[in-house]
Each structure stands twice: as C-alpha cells, then as structure tokens.
Amino acid sequence: MSTDVFDAITRHSEEQPGALALSGSRCSLTYRELAAAIGQFGAQLRAAPVRTIGLALDNSPLWAVLDLASLHAGKPVIPLPFFFSAEQVAHSIRDAGIDCIFTDQPEQYRKILAAAKIESDAVSTHTFDNQTFSEFRLRNIAAQALPAGTVKITYTSGTTGNPKGVCLGADALQQVASSLLAATRGNGDDRHVSVLPLSTLLENLAGVYVPLLAGASCHLLPLTEVGMSGSTGLDVKKMLAALIECRATTTILTPQLVHALVAAIAAGHPAPQQLRFVAAGGAPVAPRLLQRAAALGLPVFEGYGLSECASVVALNTEGAHRIGSVGKLLAHARVKFAEDGEILVAGSTLLGYTGDAPLQPNEFWPTGDIGHLDEQGFLHLTGRKKNIFITSFGRNVAPEWVERELALHPAIAQAAVFGEARPWNVAVIVPRCSTPEALDAVNQAIAEANSLLPDYARVECWLPAQTAFLPQNGQLTANGRLKREAIWSQYRAAIEQLYAKGKSDGCL
C-alpha cells in the first residue's frame, strides 16, 4: 500500500490522537491506538518468515488492523471470504502461495486444511483488544511468482469453480481511494458503517481506506449485527438499527440491500437520519428503485467498477447525478470503447492474474461490459458483452435490463432471462413466497414489467426456480451477479419444454 494511507493515519494520530478511528462490538481504537497497533503488528510481520497472508475473519477493527499491518510490512494480503467453498479456499491458498492465515474461525479452517491435505505448524492463538484469533503457518505450500509490486490479491468468482486472483499494486489502491475521497466529499465527521464483508474489495477500500484518509471513523461490526447471514441472508431491521445506532453518514449496499432498505422505510420503519451518501454497486440498479429511494429522501448513488480496475471506475455523486447512468468517471480513470461498444478502462488496473504473465502498465482493460458516455460525460451500461443474446428476429437483448425491471417488483426476489435464437423470452424466477397467491403476484409483476419493455425484450413464459440463486450453489457471484451458465445448465431442459409447448400453452 502506498504510504499515503499510513501517512494519513500518522498525521491524524498527531493532530487528533483521541479521535475514533475504528469501532466494533468488542473494541474501539483511536487514531493514536490504530497507529500503534499497525506499527506493532507490522514489525512482527516484517520479521516473520512468511511470504503472503490470508485474512479469514469476520468484520471487526482487527480485520482492518491486520490488513493494514500486513501491507505496511510489505506482505501481500489475500482476503478469504467465508462464502467461498472449501475447495475455493484451498485453491486460493495454493494459487497465491499463502503460507500464513489469520482467522477467527480456527475449527472451520482446520477442517478445510485437513481436507485439502495442507499441512500447518502448531496453531498460535493471539488476543487483540478482547478478540481472540488464530494464526496458521502453512508448510507444504509452494511460493508463487506474483507480478512485481503486488500488495493485495482479490479473488473474483468468475464463471467456473475456481476463482481468479487479481493482483493489485499500491498505487492503484491509493489512486482509487483518493478519487473516492474527493468524489464523495469525505470528511473527518463521517461515520462509515460496513454492511458488506471486508473481504469484498469495494468495502475494504471504500469502507476502510477512504474514511481513514479523511480522518473519519469506521464502524466494523460483525456481519450478524448488521443483519447479514451467509452471503444472501438479511434481517433488514437489524441493518437499519445498526445504521441508526451508529449514526451512519455513509454506507455501501448491493442493489438487493437497497431494495430491502427502500421497502422497509416505505413500510414505515424509521430511516437513518444522518445518511448523506449510500453507494450502490456490485450489480446494476434499476432506475425505478433509485427513484423510489430519492422519493423517500435516501441519498443513494449508483457506481460502477470491477476488481481488475481496483474497484470503482465511475460514480454518481451529489454534485453530478443522473439516474440511469453509473455516474461520471473518477479522477484517475480513462475509458474508450471498442467497435462493439465494450468499455475499455485505463488507470489503476491490475498488475496481472495469479499464474499468468504480468500485464503492461497503463493498458486499457477490456471490462466485458457494453456501454457509452453521454454528452455530459455520464457513463451508461447496456449489459455484459457475453450475456447479450440475439432473438430469432435479430434483436439484441441485454438480460440485465429485463431482470432489473422484474426484480423491482416485491413478488420477485431474483430473475434470470434467456432467449438466444428464440422468438420470445423465458425467465427463471425466484418468487419471494411460494403460496398460490404469491405465484399469481409473479404473473402480475411480469405483466407490469412487460408494459414498460419493448416487445422483443418482454418475458412471455416463466418457471419457478427450485432454489434461490446463491454463491453456495454456484449460481450467484459474491457481489450479486448471476452465473448464467450454471443457471442455464440446471434449467435448460425445463426451458426447452416451455418452448416446445409454445406461448399459447401455459404462458402469460
């Protein structure tokens, strides 16, 4: 990590030593205490015979301290999400050459390592401000050649079973954090509440580095205390209670969490009064949802980014806001467009993938997203290049567009739309309830969405999903994007039956 974040923490520790930097359920750290903790852990890690460090902890000040201390010690950090399967964790360990893991779930990791035949020395137990955590030193893990300058490796879910390791440099992380600080007008009075896992690059960077640059406070509560369970479970009342109790001024939410927040407040739940900036990202946000949020006085701003570009590329802000776009480019970012409309991004891009040759600096990165810039400089997304399908009438359909309209209705939790080389489109839908009344409500929801869509994009038939689309069943990425190949593979036979029957038999 560039010294800028550490310089900022040091400066704040001198100028406002008693100001709150990090708080959690078990401990709180002032800027003076945070600077001391980073220095203490950093010195220990610098002297330790380890190459790369895996972090497998729940959200807490400890997570941030170990992350910052590892980076300060010059040891690349690899967050290990709890929503990864055991096989994905084992792959990440070997792929990045992780030889040290810090975790607050030692029994779970003993099982993962044993099943993968990964050997470890005697496990050390440490305590930091009333929080106990374990340290695993791994023996039979080969060192991996990482691109020069790698300080963090973030694993993306991808479309296959094994995630891909994105190697990022200090300058890229620092540039994005500085751009976000300026765009969001971060200041020392901010109180950021993390709802997403810190193992998510967006939350790690925008939820910790940005507030610390500003001299603000980060509230890093265990995920269950902010209403999150697993990768998709949500108790929205707990989430709202945490935002209200911490007097949150900023937070980051996925579109599904924004939907839950809007629905709860519309139903009469008290709104967090201090919120000034809610960043929405991870997947496209339906314009009507943003309009509902605005009508309730919720300051929700959609952004866009990807791990290969060190997270955020563009963001709507209070001073430059256009619903239907993902905002204007951040200060560090540049874009151009391929002939087919694919967005190519330069500035703060990855150094390379683990196991691959390093990339040339300042190259334009192909995002796989189709989009355009409007006359005022707002970036608009059409859909994923690989997801766009062409109907038998020759019309291009971006399924994300249709799915956003469907999932905006309270009766529909999730939707996946298909129609490649077909005369009409089919949706696999996860209803919010499974009662006969709820299924009727899905029909009504589809009819309402169809009334807003052109004929070639409408859904003519649908079938209920057997289970929700989840990371655990390989049908959803960690940040909420559908894994279409996996969904298609499971439901292909049923979809083919719908087409064989024809629209007149059992469809809308």
HUFENBEL-V891583 format. One record per residue. N is the residue number from 1. PSI is psi in degrees with one decimal (* if undefined). Layout:
N:PSI ; N:PSI
This chain:
1:138.5 ; 2:150.8 ; 3:-7.4 ; 4:-42.9 ; 5:-43.5 ; 6:-36.8 ; 7:-39.6 ; 8:-43.3 ; 9:-42.9 ; 10:-43.9 ; 11:-44.4 ; 12:-35.0 ; 13:-24.9 ; 14:-38.2 ; 15:-32.4 ; 16:65.2 ; 17:-30.3 ; 18:0.0 ; 19:144.1 ; 20:127.7 ; 21:-54.2 ; 22:140.6 ; 23:148.2 ; 24:-163.7 ; 25:-21.6 ; 26:-22.0 ; 27:162.5 ; 28:147.5 ; 29:129.5 ; 30:171.6 ; 31:-36.2 ; 32:-44.5 ; 33:-36.6 ; 34:-45.9 ; 35:-41.2 ; 36:-41.7 ; 37:-42.4 ; 38:-43.3 ; 39:-42.7 ; 40:-53.4 ; 41:-38.0 ; 42:-41.9 ; 43:-41.5 ; 44:-42.2 ; 45:-33.6 ; 46:-35.2 ; 47:-14.2 ; 48:144.5 ; 49:59.4 ; 50:151.9 ; 51:-55.2 ; 52:149.8 ; 53:127.4 ; 54:135.3 ; 55:119.2 ; 56:74.2 ; 57:154.3 ; 58:163.2 ; 59:132.4 ; 60:164.0 ; 61:-32.7 ; 62:-41.8 ; 63:-49.1 ; 64:-40.2 ; 65:-47.9 ; 66:-37.5 ; 67:-52.1 ; 68:-38.9 ; 69:-39.5 ; 70:-44.2 ; 71:-40.3 ; 72:-28.8 ; 73:-2.2 ; 74:22.0 ; 75:119.0 ; 76:139.5 ; 77:137.0 ; 78:103.2 ; 79:134.0 ; 80:101.2 ; 81:146.0 ; 82:-16.0 ; 83:-5.4 ; 84:146.5 ; 85:165.9 ; 86:-38.2 ; 87:-38.2 ; 88:-38.2 ; 89:-47.6 ; 90:-40.8 ; 91:-45.1 ; 92:-39.9 ; 93:-48.5 ; 94:-39.2 ; 95:-36.9 ; 96:-5.9 ; 97:37.6 ; 98:124.4 ; 99:7.4 ; 100:130.2 ; 101:130.0 ; 102:128.7 ; 103:150.7 ; 104:13.9 ; 105:64.0 ; 106:-38.2 ; 107:-40.7 ; 108:-41.1 ; 109:-29.8 ; 110:-43.2 ; 111:-43.2 ; 112:-46.8 ; 113:-40.5 ; 114:-44.0 ; 115:-32.1 ; 116:1.9 ; 117:38.9 ; 118:122.0 ; 119:147.9 ; 120:153.7 ; 121:179.7 ; 122:133.5 ; 123:129.6 ; 124:143.2 ; 125:131.2 ; 126:159.3 ; 127:131.6 ; 128:112.4 ; 129:57.6 ; 130:6.1 ; 131:125.2 ; 132:137.4 ; 133:161.5 ; 134:151.9 ; 135:119.9 ; 136:125.1 ; 137:119.2 ; 138:136.9 ; 139:-47.5 ; 140:43.4 ; 141:120.8 ; 142:144.4 ; 143:144.8 ; 144:142.7 ; 145:107.8 ; 146:152.2 ; 147:141.7 ; 148:134.3 ; 149:2.1 ; 150:125.5 ; 151:-18.9 ; 152:140.3 ; 153:119.9 ; 154:133.0 ; 155:128.5 ; 156:149.0 ; 157:-38.8 ; 158:-169.2 ; 159:-3.0 ; 160:179.6 ; 161:-38.2 ; 162:126.1 ; 163:159.9 ; 164:136.2 ; 165:115.4 ; 166:117.7 ; 167:123.6 ; 168:147.0 ; 169:166.3 ; 170:-41.7 ; 171:-40.0 ; 172:-47.2 ; 173:-42.3 ; 174:-41.5 ; 175:-44.2 ; 176:-43.3 ; 177:-43.1 ; 178:-40.7 ; 179:-41.2 ; 180:-39.4 ; 181:-44.7 ; 182:-44.2 ; 183:-37.5 ; 184:-0.8 ; 185:46.2 ; 186:144.8 ; 187:169.7 ; 188:-15.1 ; 189:-5.8 ; 190:147.9 ; 191:102.9 ; 192:130.9 ; 193:121.0 ; 194:122.4 ; 195:-31.7 ; 196:156.8 ; 197:141.9 ; 198:-16.3 ; 199:-12.2 ; 200:126.8 ; 201:-41.2 ; 202:-45.8 ; 203:-39.6 ; 204:-47.3 ; 205:-52.9 ; 206:-22.5 ; 207:-13.1 ; 208:-57.8 ; 209:-44.0 ; 210:-50.6 ; 211:-37.6 ; 212:-34.0 ; 213:-37.9 ; 214:-12.0 ; 215:22.5 ; 216:-172.9 ; 217:143.0 ; 218:126.2 ; 219:106.6 ; 220:80.9 ; 221:152.6 ; 222:145.5 ; 223:-33.6 ; 224:-28.0 ; 225:-14.6 ; 226:16.4 ; 227:7.2 ; 228:136.3 ; 229:129.7 ; 230:-147.8 ; 231:-9.8 ; 232:-15.1 ; 233:139.8 ; 234:130.7 ; 235:97.4 ; 236:-28.5 ; 237:-38.1 ; 238:-41.3 ; 239:-46.3 ; 240:-39.1 ; 241:-40.3 ; 242:-42.4 ; 243:-38.8 ; 244:-46.5 ; 245:-38.7 ; 246:-2.7 ; 247:49.4 ; 248:134.9 ; 249:-26.4 ; 250:150.7 ; 251:167.4 ; 252:130.6 ; 253:150.5 ; 254:164.8 ; 255:-38.2 ; 256:-37.1 ; 257:-35.7 ; 258:-43.5 ; 259:-45.6 ; 260:-40.3 ; 261:-47.6 ; 262:-44.1 ; 263:-42.0 ; 264:-43.2 ; 265:-37.2 ; 266:-29.0 ; 267:-0.7 ; 268:-1.1 ; 269:139.7 ; 270:141.2 ; 271:147.9 ; 272:119.3 ; 273:-23.8 ; 274:-7.4 ; 275:128.9 ; 276:-19.3 ; 277:112.2 ; 278:110.5 ; 279:130.2 ; 280:124.3 ; 281:-173.7 ; 282:-30.7 ; 283:161.4 ; 284:147.8 ; 285:131.7 ; 286:131.2 ; 287:-38.0 ; 288:-31.6 ; 289:-41.6 ; 290:-36.0 ; 291:-39.1 ; 292:-41.5 ; 293:-44.9 ; 294:-38.6 ; 295:-27.2 ; 296:1.0 ; 297:17.0 ; 298:124.7 ; 299:73.9 ; 300:127.4 ; 301:120.8 ; 302:141.1 ; 303:-177.2 ; 304:141.5 ; 305:-178.1 ; 306:157.5 ; 307:-39.0 ; 308:-15.5 ; 309:28.9 ; 310:36.5 ; 311:-105.5 ; 312:136.0 ; 313:-41.8 ; 314:155.6 ; 315:134.5 ; 316:146.1 ; 317:173.3 ; 318:-35.3 ; 319:-14.8 ; 320:94.1 ; 321:123.8 ; 322:109.5 ; 323:136.2 ; 324:-13.5 ; 325:170.5 ; 326:15.8 ; 327:-173.9 ; 328:157.7 ; 329:141.6 ; 330:163.0 ; 331:-31.6 ; 332:-13.3 ; 333:146.7 ; 334:145.4 ; 335:153.7 ; 336:175.0 ; 337:136.9 ; 338:170.8 ; 339:-31.5 ; 340:7.5 ; 341:2.2 ; 342:138.1 ; 343:127.3 ; 344:128.1 ; 345:138.5 ; 346:156.0 ; 347:114.9 ; 348:41.2 ; 349:170.2 ; 350:156.2 ; 351:-21.8 ; 352:176.8 ; 353:151.6 ; 354:135.5 ; 355:-8.0 ; 356:167.8 ; 357:145.0 ; 358:151.0 ; 359:158.5 ; 360:138.2 ; 361:150.7 ; 362:16.3 ; 363:151.1 ; 364:128.5 ; 365:127.5 ; 366:114.1 ; 367:-21.7 ; 368:-0.6 ; 369:142.8 ; 370:135.8 ; 371:-170.6 ; 372:161.1 ; 373:135.6 ; 374:-177.3 ; 375:-27.5 ; 376:2.3 ; 377:13.1 ; 378:136.8 ; 379:131.5 ; 380:137.6 ; 381:137.9 ; 382:-41.3 ; 383:179.3 ; 384:134.5 ; 385:-44.3 ; 386:-14.4 ; 387:-23.8 ; 388:129.6 ; 389:158.8 ; 390:121.9 ; 391:169.5 ; 392:-11.0 ; 393:4.0 ; 394:15.8 ; 395:135.0 ; 396:132.8 ; 397:124.9 ; 398:109.0 ; 399:-28.9 ; 400:-36.2 ; 401:-48.7 ; 402:-42.2 ; 403:-36.2 ; 404:-42.4 ; 405:-39.5 ; 406:-48.8 ; 407:-9.9 ; 408:-21.5 ; 409:137.7 ; 410:-22.5 ; 411:-15.1 ; 412:122.0 ; 413:-44.4 ; 414:155.1 ; 415:142.1 ; 416:124.6 ; 417:137.4 ; 418:153.0 ; 419:18.4 ; 420:124.0 ; 421:26.6 ; 422:157.7 ; 423:-17.5 ; 424:167.6 ; 425:150.8 ; 426:145.8 ; 427:138.8 ; 428:122.5 ; 429:137.2 ; 430:102.8 ; 431:153.8 ; 432:-26.5 ; 433:165.7 ; 434:14.9 ; 435:160.1 ; 436:-36.8 ; 437:-38.5 ; 438:-36.9 ; 439:-36.0 ; 440:-36.9 ; 441:-32.5 ; 442:-43.7 ; 443:-42.8 ; 444:-39.6 ; 445:-42.6 ; 446:-40.3 ; 447:-40.5 ; 448:-43.2 ; 449:-42.4 ; 450:-31.8 ; 451:-18.2 ; 452:-4.7 ; 453:151.4 ; 454:159.8 ; 455:-37.6 ; 456:-16.5 ; 457:-4.6 ; 458:154.1 ; 459:120.9 ; 460:-28.6 ; 461:153.4 ; 462:160.3 ; 463:145.1 ; 464:138.0 ; 465:147.7 ; 466:-35.0 ; 467:166.5 ; 468:155.4 ; 469:115.7 ; 470:154.3 ; 471:-32.7 ; 472:-30.9 ; 473:12.1 ; 474:16.1 ; 475:5.0 ; 476:139.2 ; 477:170.3 ; 478:-30.9 ; 479:15.0 ; 480:9.2 ; 481:139.9 ; 482:139.6 ; 483:92.4 ; 484:-36.4 ; 485:-39.5 ; 486:-40.9 ; 487:-44.6 ; 488:-41.3 ; 489:-40.0 ; 490:-35.0 ; 491:6.1 ; 492:-46.5 ; 493:-42.7 ; 494:-37.1 ; 495:-41.8 ; 496:-35.5 ; 497:-39.3 ; 498:-42.9 ; 499:-34.7 ; 500:-36.2 ; 501:-37.6 ; 502:159.6 ; 503:-33.1 ; 504:-11.6 ; 505:92.0 ; 506:6.1 ; 507:-176.3 ; 508:*
